[in-house]
Amino acid sequence: MVSSRRTAALAVLCLTALMIVLDSTIVAVALPAIQADLGFSDAALSWVVNGYLIGFGVVLLPAGRLGDLVGARSVLLAGLLIFTVASLGCGLAPAAGWLVAGRLVQGVGGGLASAVIFGLIVRLYPEARGQARALGVYSFTQAGGAALGFVAGGLVTEAAGWPWIFLVNVPIGAIALVAGVRVVPREAGAGVRTGQSVLRSRRLWAALAATVLIFGTGMGFQYVNALYLQRVLGLDPVTTGLAFLPTPIVIGVVSLVVAPRVTARFGLRTVLTAGLALMAGGLLLLFRMPADATYAIDVLPPLVVMGLGVGVVIPAIIMQVMRGVATADTGFVSGLANTAQQAGGAAGVAILALVAARVTESQGALRDGYSAAFLVAGAFVIGALVLTLLGRRPVASEEVNVTLTR
């Protein structure tokens, strides 16, 4: 009974995460239709995305700590409610300003819910094997949602109109909210705590820094590779989207099926090391692509290798961040982990795009610019590996935390 209830709770958390990650990608495809219908200027259109990101990013850290103080379940349900109502408002927005305001509120709801998901998964599955499996399911949801968003955005916009990319969240959010009230366990807040002990953890900061580099690599790689496929290989946008599918498919399968088993058998650090080595190998293959590269021979194999690496690294690095954290601090650390992901993704895109542009400008060849960006992404991965190894020995306070949580 307990097992079935926590499985149902995990399903609610993954459904919530799926809805949020879908929203972050499905909107991109609908932007031209939104601009034509609501009269956005080119400059103002970016606020359809930025408004959401600002609301999301601002609340991540305080929401995680709030989850420790008043209960992660309460924060999750509040975030779900806000996100669902704001989605309805976005779908019904009569003007550009209304849509931007709705996106800001939607981001707040998404940030509240996202900030406590890792902490809730760790509390639901405190044992290593179950936790690896649960985080594998979560990673599968994220990878599948990111891939589905690009395809679904075009289909929904074309078939029903852009408002439905937001309105579709309303029934999904309502289902997740009702189910969450029923199956997500209620826990008492921890009261007033500073979280200062956990902030003194060298292992935690090393894992968070590695998280920044890993997600910076992942998001930056997607951005640069999308441009490479279109500008160098000459693929159209639809074909580019299809060309990306092997990576999230491999990530999803590996994180769901392979990652829990290899983590249980070989240990967290070994899996992290092997996964990061695969990611670095995939990026090296992309860096060394010939001038007359073809997708099937030169691009597809590195994408598969990257998917294999990312599929085991993402669950492993989340476990590394959350490992040994006292129950009263799980929400706070979950917020830190989400913030590291968001910051890493944004920084990775900015840095790799800048590298590609500067090298292209100096060398006069697009291919050289993208190759340089892939090489820098590989350096990010090596940096993450070094940080993982540096943070291997827990300090005294961490040993106390591990003892308390056993």
C-alpha positions in Angstrom: 0.0 0.0 0.0 2.8 2.4 0.9 4.7 1.4 -2.2 1.7 2.1 -4.5 1.0 5.4 -2.8 4.5 6.7 -3.2 4.5 5.5 -6.9 1.3 7.5 -7.4 3.0 10.5 -5.7 6.0 10.1 -8.0 3.6 10.1 -11.0 2.2 13.4 -9.8 5.6 14.9 -9.4 6.7 13.7 -12.9 3.4 14.9 -14.4 4.0 18.4 -12.9 7.6 18.4 -14.2 6.4 17.3 -17.6 3.8 20.1 -17.8 6.4 22.7 -16.8 9.1 21.5 -19.2 6.6 21.2 -22.0 5.6 24.8 -21.4 9.1 26.0 -21.8 9.5 24.4 -25.3 6.0 24.4 -26.7 5.8 28.2 -26.7 8.9 28.7 -28.9 7.1 27.2 -31.9 4.0 29.3 -31.5 5.8 32.7 -31.2 5.2 33.8 -34.8 1.4 33.1 -34.5 1.3 34.9 -31.1 3.1 37.9 -32.7 0.7 38.1 -35.6 -2.4 37.8 -33.5 -1.6 40.1 -30.6 0.6 42.6 -32.4 3.8 42.2 -30.5 6.8 44.1 -31.9 10.0 42.1 -32.6 11.6 43.4 -29.5 8.6 42.9 -27.2 8.0 39.3 -28.4 10.9 38.1 -26.4 9.0 38.9 -23.2 6.7 36.0 -23.9 9.7 33.9 -23.0 11.5 36.2 -20.7 8.5 37.0 -18.5 8.2 33.3 -17.7 11.9 32.9 -17.1 12.0 35.9 -14.8 9.1 34.7 -12.7 10.5 31.2 -12.6 14.0 32.2 -11.6 13.1 34.7 -9.0 11.2 32.2 -6.8 13.4 29.1 -7.0 15.6 29.6 -4.0 13.0 31.2 -1.6 10.5 28.5 -2.7 12.9 25.7 -1.8 13.5 27.2 1.6 9.8 27.8 2.1 9.2 24.2 1.4 11.4 23.3 4.4 9.6 25.8 6.6 5.9 25.1 5.8 6.1 21.8 4.0 7.1 20.9 0.5 3.7 19.5 -0.3 2.0 22.9 0.4 4.5 24.7 -1.9 4.0 22.2 -4.6 0.2 22.4 -4.6 0.3 26.2 -4.4 2.7 26.3 -7.4 0.4 23.9 -9.3 -2.6 26.1 -8.6 -0.9 29.3 -9.6 0.5 27.7 -12.8 -2.8 26.3 -13.8 -4.8 29.5 -13.3 -2.1 31.6 -15.0 -2.2 29.1 -18.0 -5.9 29.8 -18.3 -5.2 33.5 -18.2 -2.5 33.2 -20.9 -4.9 31.3 -23.2 -7.6 33.9 -22.8 -5.2 36.9 -23.0 -6.9 39.7 -25.2 -3.7 41.7 -25.7 0.1 41.5 -25.6 0.4 43.1 -22.1 -2.0 40.6 -20.6 -0.1 37.7 -22.1 3.2 38.9 -20.7 1.7 39.4 -17.2 0.2 35.9 -17.4 3.5 34.4 -18.4 5.2 36.1 -15.4 2.6 34.6 -13.0 2.9 31.3 -14.7 6.6 31.4 -14.2 6.1 32.0 -10.5 3.8 29.0 -10.3 6.3 26.8 -12.2 9.2 27.9 -10.0 7.3 27.2 -6.8 6.4 23.7 -7.9 9.8 22.9 -9.5 11.8 24.0 -6.5 10.5 21.3 -4.2 10.3 18.3 -6.6 13.8 17.0 -6.0 13.4 17.2 -2.3 10.0 15.4 -2.4 11.5 12.6 -4.5 14.4 12.2 -2.0 11.9 12.0 0.9 9.7 9.5 -1.0 12.7 7.3 -1.9 15.4 7.6 0.8 17.1 4.3 -0.2 19.8 4.5 -2.9 18.4 2.0 -5.4 14.8 3.4 -5.2 16.1 7.0 -5.4 18.2 6.2 -8.6 15.1 4.6 -10.2 12.8 7.5 -9.3 15.3 10.1 -10.5 15.7 8.0 -13.7 11.9 8.2 -14.2 12.1 12.0 -13.6 14.9 12.4 -16.1 13.0 10.3 -18.7 10.0 12.7 -18.2 12.2 15.7 -18.7 13.9 14.4 -21.8 10.6 13.2 -23.3 8.9 16.5 -22.5 11.6 18.6 -24.1 11.4 16.6 -27.3 7.6 16.4 -27.3 7.3 20.2 -26.8 8.8 21.1 -30.2 6.6 18.7 -32.0 3.4 19.4 -30.0 3.8 23.1 -30.3 3.6 23.0 -34.1 0.7 20.5 -34.2 -1.4 22.3 -31.5 -0.8 25.8 -33.0 -1.7 24.6 -36.5 -4.7 22.5 -35.5 -6.3 24.6 -32.8 -4.5 28.0 -32.6 -1.8 29.3 -30.2 -4.1 29.8 -27.2 -4.3 26.1 -26.8 -0.6 25.7 -26.1 -1.6 27.3 -22.7 -5.1 26.0 -22.3 -4.0 22.4 -22.6 -2.3 23.0 -19.2 -5.6 23.6 -17.5 -7.0 20.0 -17.5 -3.5 18.6 -16.9 -2.9 20.9 -14.0 -6.3 20.2 -12.5 -5.6 16.5 -12.6 -2.2 16.9 -11.0 -3.6 19.2 -8.3 -6.4 16.9 -7.3 -4.1 13.8 -7.4 -1.5 15.7 -5.4 -3.9 16.5 -2.6 -4.7 12.8 -2.4 -1.4 11.0 -2.7 1.6 13.4 -2.0 2.4 12.8 1.7 1.9 15.7 4.1 5.0 16.6 6.1 5.5 19.0 8.9 7.6 22.1 8.3 11.0 22.3 9.9 10.4 25.6 11.6 13.0 28.4 11.5 16.4 27.0 10.4 19.2 28.9 8.7 20.5 26.0 6.6 24.0 27.3 7.4 25.4 23.9 8.1 24.5 22.6 4.7 26.1 25.6 3.1 29.5 24.7 4.6 29.5 21.4 2.7 32.4 21.3 0.2 30.8 18.2 -1.5 27.6 20.1 -2.0 29.2 23.1 -3.6 31.3 21.0 -5.8 28.3 19.1 -7.0 26.3 22.3 -7.6 29.2 23.7 -9.6 29.3 20.5 -11.6 25.6 20.8 -12.1 26.1 24.3 -13.6 28.7 23.0 -16.0 26.7 19.9 -17.0 23.5 21.8 -17.7 25.5 24.5 -19.4 26.9 21.9 -21.7 23.5 20.3 -22.4 21.6 23.5 -23.2 24.5 25.2 -25.0 25.1 22.0 -27.1 21.4 22.0 -28.1 21.6 25.6 -29.2 24.8 25.4 -31.1 24.0 22.0 -32.7 20.6 23.4 -33.9 22.4 26.2 -35.7 25.0 23.9 -37.1 22.4 21.5 -38.5 20.6 24.4 -40.3 23.5 26.8 -41.3 26.2 24.2 -42.1 24.3 21.1 -43.1 21.4 23.0 -44.6 18.5 21.2 -42.8 15.2 23.0 -42.6 13.6 23.6 -39.1 11.3 20.6 -39.3 14.1 18.3 -40.3 16.3 19.8 -37.6 13.7 19.0 -35.0 13.6 15.4 -36.2 17.4 15.2 -36.3 17.5 16.1 -32.6 15.1 13.3 -31.6 17.7 10.5 -31.2 19.4 12.4 -28.3 16.3 12.7 -26.0 15.1 9.2 -26.9 18.5 7.7 -25.9 18.5 10.0 -22.7 15.0 8.8 -21.8 15.7 5.1 -22.3 19.1 5.2 -20.5 17.8 7.3 -17.5 14.8 5.0 -17.1 16.3 1.6 -17.6 20.1 1.7 -17.5 21.0 4.4 -15.0 19.3 2.9 -11.9 21.0 -0.5 -12.5 24.5 0.7 -13.2 24.3 3.2 -10.2 23.2 0.4 -7.9 26.0 -1.9 -9.2 29.0 0.4 -9.6 28.2 3.3 -7.4 27.5 7.0 -7.9 31.0 8.3 -8.5 31.9 5.6 -11.1 28.7 6.2 -13.0 29.2 10.0 -13.0 32.8 9.6 -14.2 31.8 7.2 -17.0 28.8 9.4 -18.1 30.9 12.5 -18.2 33.6 10.7 -20.2 30.9 9.7 -22.8 29.7 13.3 -23.0 33.2 14.5 -23.6 33.7 11.8 -26.2 30.6 12.8 -28.1 31.6 16.5 -28.1 35.1 15.6 -29.3 33.6 13.7 -32.2 31.5 16.8 -33.1 34.6 19.0 -32.8 36.5 16.8 -35.3 33.7 16.6 -37.9 35.0 17.0 -41.5 34.1 19.9 -43.7 31.9 17.7 -45.9 30.1 16.1 -42.9 26.8 14.2 -43.3 24.2 13.7 -40.7 24.0 9.9 -40.7 27.7 9.3 -40.6 29.2 12.3 -38.8 26.4 13.8 -36.6 24.1 10.9 -35.5 26.8 8.8 -33.8 28.0 11.7 -31.5 24.3 12.5 -30.7 23.8 8.9 -29.6 27.0 9.0 -27.5 25.9 12.3 -25.9 22.5 10.7 -25.1 24.2 7.8 -23.4 26.3 10.1 -21.3 23.6 12.5 -20.3 21.1 9.7 -19.6 23.3 8.5 -16.7 24.8 11.8 -15.6 21.6 13.7 -14.9 20.1 11.3 -12.3 23.6 10.8 -10.8 24.4 14.5 -10.4 21.0 15.1 -8.8 21.7 12.3 -6.3 25.2 13.7 -5.7 23.7 17.1 -4.8 21.0 15.7 -2.6 23.2 13.0 -0.9 23.6 13.2 2.8 21.3 16.3 3.1 19.2 16.3 6.3 15.5 16.0 5.8 14.9 19.6 7.1 17.1 21.0 4.4 15.9 19.0 1.3 13.7 21.8 0.0 16.5 24.4 0.3 19.0 22.1 -1.5 16.4 21.2 -4.1 16.0 24.9 -4.8 19.8 25.3 -5.1 19.9 22.4 -7.5 17.1 23.9 -9.7 18.9 27.3 -9.6 22.1 25.7 -10.7 20.4 24.0 -13.6 18.7 27.3 -14.7 21.9 29.3 -14.3 24.0 26.7 -16.1 21.6 26.5 -19.0 21.5 30.2 -19.5 25.3 30.6 -19.1 26.1 27.7 -21.4 23.9 29.1 -24.2 25.4 32.6 -23.9 29.1 31.4 -23.7 28.9 28.8 -26.5 27.0 31.2 -28.8 29.6 33.9 -28.1 32.5 31.5 -28.9 30.8 30.3 -32.1 30.2 33.9 -33.2 33.7 35.2 -32.4 35.6 32.3 -34.0 33.4 32.4 -37.1 34.1 36.2 -37.3 37.9 35.7 -37.0 38.2 32.5 -39.2 35.5 33.4 -41.7 33.9 29.9 -41.6 30.7 28.9 -39.8 32.0 25.3 -39.3 35.1 26.6 -37.4 32.9 28.6 -35.0 30.7 25.7 -34.2 33.7 23.3 -33.8 35.2 25.7 -31.3 31.9 25.9 -29.4 31.8 22.1 -29.2 35.4 22.1 -27.9 34.5 24.6 -25.1 31.5 22.5 -24.2 33.9 19.5 -23.8 36.0 21.7 -21.5 32.9 22.3 -19.4 32.4 18.5 -19.1 36.1 18.0 -18.0 35.6 20.8 -15.4 32.5 18.9 -14.1 34.5 15.7 -13.8 37.3 17.5 -11.9 34.8 19.1 -9.5 33.1 15.7 -8.9 36.5 14.2 -8.0 37.5 17.1 -5.8 34.3 16.9 -3.8 34.7 13.2 -3.1 35.7 13.4 0.6 32.9 14.6 3.0 33.9 17.1 5.7 32.9 16.4 9.3 29.6 18.2 9.2 28.6 16.1 6.1 29.4 12.9 8.0 27.0 14.0 10.7 24.3 14.7 8.2 24.7 11.3 6.6 24.4 9.6 10.0 21.3 11.6 10.9 19.5 10.7 7.7 20.2 6.9 7.9 
